[in-house]
Amino acid sequence: FADGYLRQMQGESVADIAKDKPFFGLFGEGGAVRGARTRQAETAGASLMSYVQQNQGDLIRMTADEQRVVLADYVQNLKTGDDEADQLIGLGAIKMFPSIIDNLTRASEAEQQRQAAVSQADTLKTHADALTYASGQVATGQMAPEHLDNLKAQFLEASRPLPGQSPESYRAAMTGNV
């Protein structure tokens, strides 16, 4: 097992190790081949984690279904052509998917909240500019106070917490807006 693991680690393919047929016997392929396949599956798992880290920015902007499709496609591309090695790779990926998806979902939610807060800040700035202008217009008698009251009500509506926003996040966003 260790011999196959080390040989694969040094770059030798599972197929080349299998050609040697070390300890091939009554119970199927020998330990060297199983070790090489194990190493190949570990490498595939590390590759998947590296892919997720490198592409997290794009992945968190996708829906959960889109994320699953992209990750499944990536794992499909890791296939080696060796049925047993591919099965090990698939099983390893399946074990990793729950934590990967959970982390991406959390990061995606945080990104959506951040984008919503930026949008809300832009909206509040527009309303504040309109209120400043309207106050001047009311002061000079060119706008009725009722119109200013309507603008104030719209500003208050726009400044409400976003859906799913925590009180701490809302407080921080409003402090940032001020």
N, C-alpha and C positions, 0 to 999 in steps of 0.2 A: 504494500500500500504506500509506504513512505517513498519507496523508489519511484513509483509512478507519479506521486504527488510532486516530488522534487524535479523529475524529468519534465513534467508539464510546466512547472514553475520556470524552468530554464528555457522554455520556448518550444519544446517538442510537442507535437500534436498527439492527441489521444489515438488517432488512427495509426501513427507510427509506433506508438507504445504497444498497441494491440497486435501489430504485425509480429512483434518479437514473441508474443504469446508466453510471457513469463508466468510460470505456475498455472498455466491453463489446464484445467482438469475437469473432473467429473461434475463439479459444481458451477461450471461456467467460466467466465473470464477471470483471470487472476486478480490478485490484490493490486498489482501495479496499474492495471487499467481502471479499476475502481478508484484508486487514489488520484489518477490523472483526471478522471471525470469529476471527482469531488473538488479538486483545485479549479477546474474549469468553471464549475458552478459558483464557487466563491468569487472568482474573477468577474463573472457575469453580475453577481450581486453588487460587488463594489462598483462596477461600471454603471449599473442602474442608479445607485446612490449618487455617484458623481454626475450623471446626467441630470438628475433632479436638482442637485445643488447648482449646477451651471445654468439651468433653464428655469429656475424658480420664478424669476421675474415674469416670464411669459406664462408659466403654468398657473400662477395665482390670478392671472387676469382671465382665465378660462372658467367655464362652468365645470362642475364636478364630473359630468358625463364626458365633456371634452378632455378633461385631465385623464380619465380612465382610458379613453381611446388612445391618446398619445402615449401613455405609459405601456399599454398593451402592445402597441405597434413597436415601441422600442424593444420590449422583451422579445417580440417576434423576430426582430433583426438580430438578436443574440443567438439564434438557433445555429447549431453546429452541423446538423445533418446526422448526427449520432443520436438515435432515439433515446437511449438511456441518459446521455448527457443533457439532451434537450428536456427530458422529463425532470431531471434534477434542477436545471435552470428554472423551469416553470414553477416547480414546487417552491424553490427559494424565493422567487418573485412573489408568489402568492402569499408567502409568509410575511414578506416585507410590505405588501400593498396596504394593509390596514393602517400602519403607522405613517406611511408616506402620504396616503390620502388624508389622514387626520391632520397631519402637519400642513399640508397644502390647503385644506379647508380653513384651518385657523388663520393662516397667512392671507388667504383670499378674503376672508371676512374682514380682517384688519385693513387690507388694501381697499376694499369697498368702502369701509367706514372713513378711511383717509380721503378717498376721492369725493365722497359725499360731503365731508367737512370742508374741503376746498371749494366745492361747488356752492355750499351754503355760505361760505365766507364771501365769495364773489357776489352772490345774491344780496347779502346784507350790505355790502359796500354800495351796490347799486341803489338799494332802498335808502341808505343813509344819505347818499348824494341827492336823491330825489327829495327827501325830507328837508335837507338844507336849502335846496332851491325853493321848495314850496313854502318854507317858513319865511323866506325873503319876499316871496310873492304875496303872502298873507299880510305881512307887515306893510307892504306898499299898497295894499288894497286891490291887487290884481287877481287874487284867488280867494275864494270863499273858505272860511275856517272849516266848513264841513268836508271839503276836499282834502284838507290837511289831516283831518281826523281819519278819513278813509285811508290815506297813505300810512298813517301811524298804525292802524289796524292791520294793514298788509305787512308792515315791517314786523309787528309782533307775531303774526302768523308765520312768517318766514324764519323767525328766530327761535321757534320751538325746537325741542330735541328731535333728532332724526329717528326714524323707526329703528328700534334695537340699540339705540345709543345709551351707554351707561351714564349715570349722573356725573361721574368723574370725567369721562370723555367730553360730555357736553360742557362742563365747567371749563375744562382746558381749552376747548374750541372757542368758547365765548371770550375767554380771557385773551386768547390769541387774536380774535377778531377786534377786540377793543384796542 
